[in-house]
């Protein structure tokens, strides 16, 4: 049940998926020019950035919950936070997997990078749909939510264009 929740999502994983997707896309955009031809290195930088921010996120949530609960968290409680926030790490997998296709020579490097951005933007749109369904938003509310998620993704794509051209 818990693995299904992380992979398919629920109310607790939308935020992590959106956050992880934005982090990996922003990192790729920032490094795309410098590492355009070294996609393994770019993937390692983006993946390690997501991992470090996940650790920081889990740590910060642990501190917050400890203060809110009035006691030091136990290891199982911290593990629950880490598992709940695993969506941050998992969000990077499809994007970095697409970059890996370029690193392996299956796709041209530029094609792999653009496709990775497309995968990330699509993920953000899907999270907007998931949120709208979970919150039972009206069509207008759903459109606004999906639009905001897409706008975030497109701002990052614009950053890539600005940085690499």
N, C-alpha and C positions, 0 to 999 in steps of 0.2 A: 504494500500500500504506500509506504513512504517513498520508495524509489519511483513508483508511478507518479506520485505527486510532484517530485522534483522534475521528472522528465516531461510530464504533460501539464503540470502547473496547477495551481490553485490560488487562492487569495494571497497566500504567504510568499509565492514565488514570482509574481509579476514584477514587483519592485526590483528584485535581484536580477531578473532577466533583462529588464530595461537598463539597469545600472551597468551590468556586465557588458551588454552590447555597446552601450555608449562609450565605456572605457576602452574596449578593444578597438572600436572604430576610431576614436580620437587618437589612440596611440599609433595605429596604422597611418592615419592622416599625417600626424606629426613626423613620422619617420619615413614616409613613402619616398621622399626625394633622396634622402641620404642612403637608403637601403633598397632602392628600386631593383637593383640587380642582385642583392643578397637577401633573398626572401626568407631563408632559414633564420638568418640573424634578425630580420624584422619580426618574424614570428616569435622568436625567443624573447625579444624585447617586449612585444605586445603581450605574450602569454605570461611572462614574469611580472609585468605591470599589473595585469588582472589578478594574478595570484597574491602579490603583495597587498594590493588594495582589498582583496577578500580577507586576508589575515587581519589587516587593520580594521576592516568593517566588523569582523567577528569579535575582535578585541574590544573595540569601542562599544558594541552592543552588549558585550559581557560586562563591561564596566557600568554601563547604564542600568542593566538589569540588576546587577549586584546592589547598586545604590537604591534602586526602586524597591527591591525585595528586602533590603535591610540586612543582608548577609552576603558573605563571600560565596560565589557560585561554586558548585561542585563540578567535578570533571564531566559527569553526565549532563549537567545543565549547560555547560559550555559546549559540549558535543551537540546538544540539540540546537543551539544557536548556529554552530558551524554547519550542521546539516540543513537547517532552514535557509541559510544564506548560500548554500552550494549552487543555487541558480546563477549567482554571479560568475562562478567559474564555468559552469556548463554553457552559459550564453556565448562564451568565447570560442567554443569548440567548432561550431559550423563555420564561423568567419575564418578562424585560423586554419581549419581544414581546407578551405578554399584557397588560401594563400599557399598551403603546402602543395596543392596541385601545380602551382606555378614553380615552386621550388624543386619539385620532382621532374619538371620539364613536360608535364602533361598539358599544361596551358602556358601560353606566353606570359611573361611576368606581368606586363601591364594588364592583360586580360584577367589574370588571376586576382590582381588587386581590385580592379573595377568590379569583378564578380563578387569578391568578398564584401565590398561596400554594398552591393545589391542585396546580398544575403543578410547583412546587418540591418539595412533599411526595411527589408521584408519582415525580419524578426520584430522590429519595432512596430510595424503595422499590425502584425499578428497579436502582439501584446496589447495593442489598443483594442482590437476586437475582443480578446479574452476579457479585458477589463470591462468593456461595455456590456458583455454578456453576464459576467458575474454581478455587476451592479444593476443589471436590468435597465440600462439607459434607453432613452428614446432614440429614434433614428438620428435626430439632431445631436443629442449628447454623444452618441457613438461616433458620428462623423467628426465632431470636435475632438474627441479623445484620439481617434485614429489620426486626424490631421496634426494634432500636437506631437504625437509620437513620430510621425513622418517628418514634421518640420525639424525636430531634433536631429534625426538622421541626415536630413538634407543639409542642415547647417554644418555637420561634420564633413559631408561630402564636399561642400563649398570650401571648407578649410583645407581639404586635400588638394583641391584644384589650386587654391591660393598658394599653398606651400610648394607644390610641385611644378608650378608654371611661372 
